[in-house]
Amino acid sequence: MNLKQHYQEKAAKADRLADEPYQRAELRVELRSTARRWRHLAEQADWLTRRIRNPKS
């Protein structure tokens, strides 16, 4: 599993938890924020991987 996929799965899990009806509103907000951070890290990992594999001269 690559790092991008790992972060995407963590974001999806946080989103699923936030969608649970029994979660308190403030916890839902925190979970959504965490999911956004994981998605951002996934994009950074993808960018870094592409940059390392195809360095610009």
Backbone as a chain_set.jsonl record, in Angstrom:
{"seq": "MNLKQHYQEKAAKADRLADEPYQRAELRVELRSTARRWRHLAEQADWLTRRIRNPKS", "coords": {"N": [[0.856, -1.177, 0.0], [0.62, 2.149, -0.904], [1.662, 5.399, 0.32], [-0.127, 7.485, -0.28], [-2.559, 6.114, -0.73], [-2.913, 5.023, 1.803], [-3.348, 7.332, 3.419], [-5.681, 8.256, 2.177], [-7.475, 6.215, 2.821], [-7.573, 6.51, 5.593], [-8.778, 9.031, 5.733], [-11.265, 8.45, 4.6], [-12.28, 6.72, 6.528], [-12.503, 8.454, 8.729], [-14.437, 10.184, 7.699], [-16.604, 8.403, 7.464], [-17.035, 7.829, 10.183], [-17.792, 10.366, 11.038], [-20.222, 10.566, 9.81], [-21.869, 8.96, 11.269], [-24.883, 8.706, 13.086], [-24.992, 8.908, 15.876], [-22.902, 10.453, 16.756], [-21.624, 13.272, 18.494], [-22.151, 16.745, 17.748], [-19.869, 18.454, 17.892], [-17.824, 16.589, 17.808], [-18.219, 15.507, 15.292], [-17.457, 17.673, 13.723], [-14.723, 17.808, 14.321], [-13.894, 15.317, 13.306], [-14.42, 15.626, 10.572], [-12.629, 17.687, 10.014], [-10.227, 16.378, 10.54], [-10.343, 14.441, 8.53], [-10.095, 16.097, 6.276], [-7.461, 16.969, 6.655], [-6.089, 14.507, 6.369], [-6.687, 13.947, 3.7], [-5.324, 16.052, 2.496], [-2.692, 15.405, 3.207], [-2.478, 13.062, 1.729], [-2.512, 14.075, -0.876], [-0.134, 15.556, -0.79], [1.73, 13.491, -0.394], [1.409, 12.103, -2.789], [2.271, 14.065, -4.614], [4.937, 14.357, -3.796], [5.944, 11.798, -4.303], [5.666, 11.66, -7.099], [7.4, 13.729, -7.76], [9.874, 12.765, -6.87], [10.204, 10.514, -8.476], [10.234, 11.614, -11.03], [12.31, 13.774, -11.397], [12.917, 17.252, -11.972], [15.129, 18.711, -14.27]], "CA": [[0.0, 0.0, 0.0], [1.422, 3.365, -0.919], [1.316, 6.384, 1.345], [-1.332, 8.215, -0.696], [-3.708, 5.251, -0.478], [-3.035, 4.923, 3.26], [-3.987, 8.559, 3.904], [-7.047, 8.308, 1.657], [-8.295, 5.298, 3.611], [-7.784, 7.126, 6.907], [-9.756, 10.105, 5.531], [-12.569, 7.816, 4.382], [-12.736, 6.207, 7.827], [-12.928, 9.607, 9.524], [-15.714, 10.64, 7.128], [-17.643, 7.439, 7.855], [-17.329, 8.052, 11.599], [-18.505, 11.639, 11.156], [-21.584, 10.374, 9.312], [-22.651, 8.166, 12.222], [-25.887, 9.587, 13.699], [-24.842, 9.047, 17.327], [-21.774, 11.334, 17.077], [-21.94, 14.643, 18.905], [-21.871, 17.717, 16.681], [-18.482, 18.938, 17.939], [-16.958, 15.497, 17.378], [-18.356, 15.426, 13.838], [-16.634, 18.739, 13.152], [-13.329, 17.383, 14.456], [-13.638, 14.213, 12.383], [-14.355, 16.181, 9.209], [-11.364, 18.414, 9.923], [-9.175, 15.361, 10.456], [-10.434, 13.854, 7.194], [-9.501, 17.069, 5.337], [-6.007, 16.908, 6.834], [-5.593, 13.258, 5.787], [-6.731, 14.089, 2.241], [-4.235, 16.953, 2.137], [-1.459, 14.621, 3.298], [-2.477, 12.14, 0.593], [-2.092, 14.849, -2.048], [1.29, 15.866, -0.632], [2.48, 12.253, -0.612], [1.361, 11.843, -4.221], [3.13, 15.049, -5.261], [6.318, 14.038, -3.464], [6.304, 10.573, -5.023], [5.872, 12.02, -8.523], [8.586, 14.595, -7.836], [11.069, 11.936, -6.705], [10.313, 9.625, -9.631], [10.482, 12.411, -12.232], [12.899, 15.072, -11.0], [13.133, 18.233, -13.039], [16.576, 18.971, -14.434]], "C": [[0.901, 1.241, 0.0], [0.871, 4.39, 0.08], [0.039, 7.156, 0.995], [-2.584, 7.395, -0.385], [-3.969, 5.124, 1.022], [-3.764, 6.146, 3.823], [-5.427, 8.673, 3.417], [-7.972, 7.386, 2.447], [-8.577, 5.853, 5.0], [-8.822, 8.247, 6.811], [-11.157, 9.52, 5.36], [-13.136, 7.282, 5.702], [-13.235, 7.35, 8.71], [-14.265, 10.15, 9.014], [-16.854, 9.707, 7.519], [-18.027, 7.624, 9.318], [-18.13, 9.335, 11.805], [-19.955, 11.511, 10.706], [-22.461, 9.56, 10.257], [-23.625, 9.087, 12.967], [-25.694, 9.805, 15.2], [-23.692, 9.976, 17.723], [-22.28, 12.723, 17.494], [-21.49, 15.612, 17.806], [-20.414, 18.174, 16.7], [-17.49, 17.842, 17.533], [-17.036, 15.316, 15.863], [-17.483, 16.464, 13.152], [-15.159, 18.35, 13.205], [-12.984, 16.266, 13.475], [-13.546, 14.704, 10.943], [-13.051, 16.949, 8.993], [-10.192, 17.451, 9.767], [-9.173, 14.717, 9.07], [-9.84, 14.789, 6.147], [-7.982, 17.046, 5.43], [-5.418, 15.655, 6.195], [-5.61, 13.348, 4.264], [-5.615, 15.003, 1.747], [-2.895, 16.208, 2.174], [-1.359, 13.618, 2.152], [-2.013, 12.868, -0.672], [-0.61, 15.2, -1.968], [2.151, 14.638, -0.891], [2.527, 11.921, -2.101], [2.3, 12.797, -4.963], [4.597, 14.697, -5.03], [6.791, 12.797, -4.222], [6.56, 10.874, -6.497], [7.126, 12.849, -8.696], [9.867, 13.765, -7.736], [11.278, 11.053, -7.932], [10.663, 10.374, -10.904], [11.073, 13.766, -11.873], [13.101, 15.98, -12.219], [14.627, 18.543, -13.088], [16.932, 20.394, -14.124]], "O": [[1.824, 1.354, 0.807], [-0.236, 4.25, 0.601], [-0.776, 7.446, 1.871], [-3.556, 7.92, 0.158], [-5.121, 5.117, 1.455], [-4.694, 6.003, 4.617], [-6.298, 9.135, 4.155], [-9.122, 7.737, 2.712], [-9.677, 5.692, 5.529], [-9.654, 8.399, 7.707], [-12.123, 10.042, 5.916], [-14.336, 7.387, 5.954], [-14.271, 7.226, 9.364], [-15.124, 10.532, 9.808], [-17.943, 10.164, 7.866], [-19.209, 7.582, 9.66], [-19.032, 9.386, 12.64], [-20.819, 12.258, 11.165], [-23.674, 9.482, 10.061], [-23.219, 10.151, 13.434], [-26.187, 10.795, 15.742], [-23.519, 10.261, 18.908], [-23.228, 13.26, 16.921], [-20.57, 15.324, 17.041], [-19.785, 18.272, 15.646], [-16.433, 18.14, 16.975], [-16.031, 15.007, 15.222], [-16.849, 16.185, 12.134], [-14.43, 18.544, 12.232], [-11.905, 16.268, 12.881], [-12.692, 14.25, 10.182], [-12.445, 16.872, 7.925], [-9.284, 17.68, 8.968], [-8.108, 14.475, 8.502], [-9.155, 14.335, 5.23], [-7.292, 17.096, 4.412], [-4.371, 15.721, 5.552], [-4.678, 12.891, 3.602], [-5.026, 14.753, 0.695], [-2.066, 16.365, 1.276], [-0.263, 13.354, 1.658], [-1.215, 12.335, -1.443], [0.094, 15.145, -2.977], [3.193, 14.737, -1.54], [3.565, 11.505, -2.614], [3.043, 12.37, -5.846], [5.403, 14.735, -5.959], [7.916, 12.76, -4.722], [7.542, 10.406, -7.074], [7.844, 12.687, -9.682], [10.838, 14.036, -8.443], [12.411, 10.868, -8.376], [11.33, 9.819, -11.777], [10.412, 14.793, -12.028], [13.409, 15.528, -13.322], [15.292, 18.623, -12.055], [18.1, 20.772, -14.213]]}, "num_chains": 1, "name": "protein.A"}
